[in-house]
């Protein structure tokens, strides 16, 4: 296989893995932010710091729950990357 193609595949895989690792946390932050914003709009409490703590706590909870899956995904990517690099002809 062409070294340029291997490097391109590794880069594409890196972007996909990054998205897969970050997406649950980002979606959690988005969902909690929207819920807090709706509650703030309904109660007319416009405190900027009010949404920060619930977002952080929710994201930490999701990270704690998904940590085994996220680590497994990262280890699998690293293993595949090292095997791909190993097959590069010099």
Secondary structure, 3 states (H helix, E strand, C coil): CCHHHHHHHHHHHHHHHHHHHHHHHHHHHHHHHHHHHHHHHHHCCCCCCHHHHHHHHHHHHHHHHHHHHHHHHHHHHHHHHHHHHHCCCC
